Amino acid sequence: MIGELSFYGLYMPWLMPLALGALAALWGLRRLLAATGLYRHIWHPALFDVALYVLLLHGLSRATYFLQTGSP
């Protein structure tokens, strides 16, 4: 995952679009969890959100690595 992405001549690291994608997925999951009422059973929602974001970012980075290299 070393390298950069060119966005109309602006070079940014690959981690930036992955982080934005994980943030968008987190917003969707938070809305889903709040709508179903599962946040009532979570002891510390802020820590849960951070952990969920890290897991989503890790999953996205692993998925893009697998797509680039073709091996797990």
C-alpha positions in Angstrom: 0.0 0.0 0.0 3.0 2.3 -0.5 2.4 5.0 -3.1 0.1 7.9 -3.8 -3.1 8.6 -5.6 -3.3 11.4 -8.2 -6.5 13.4 -7.9 -6.5 16.0 -10.7 -2.8 16.6 -10.2 -3.0 16.6 -6.4 -1.0 13.7 -5.0 -2.2 12.2 -1.7 -1.3 9.0 0.2 -3.5 6.0 -0.3 -4.4 6.1 3.3 -6.4 9.3 2.9 -9.2 8.0 0.6 -9.3 4.8 2.7 -9.8 6.9 5.8 -12.6 8.8 4.2 -14.2 5.6 3.1 -14.0 4.2 6.6 -15.5 7.4 8.0 -18.4 7.2 5.6 -19.0 3.5 6.5 -18.8 4.5 10.2 -21.4 7.1 9.8 -23.7 4.6 8.2 -23.1 2.0 10.8 -23.6 4.5 13.6 -27.0 5.5 12.1 -27.9 1.8 11.9 -26.9 1.0 15.4 -28.7 4.1 16.8 -31.9 3.2 14.8 -31.9 -0.4 16.1 -31.3 0.8 19.7 -28.1 -1.2 20.1 -26.2 1.8 21.5 -28.1 1.3 24.8 -26.1 -1.9 25.4 -22.7 -0.3 24.8 -20.8 0.8 27.8 -18.8 3.6 26.3 -20.1 4.6 22.8 -17.1 6.9 22.0 -14.6 4.1 22.6 -16.8 1.7 20.6 -16.9 4.2 17.7 -13.1 4.6 17.7 -12.6 0.8 17.7 -15.2 0.4 15.0 -13.4 3.0 12.8 -10.1 1.3 13.3 -11.6 -2.1 12.3 -13.2 -0.6 9.2 -10.0 1.2 8.2 -8.0 -2.1 8.6 -10.6 -4.0 6.6 -10.5 -1.5 3.8 -6.7 -1.5 3.7 -6.6 -5.3 3.6 -9.2 -5.4 0.9 -7.3 -2.9 -1.3 -4.0 -4.7 -0.7 -5.6 -8.0 -1.8 -7.0 -6.3 -4.9 -3.6 -4.9 -5.8 -1.5 -7.9 -5.2 -4.0 -10.8 -5.7 -2.8 -12.6 -2.6 -3.9 -12.4 1.0 
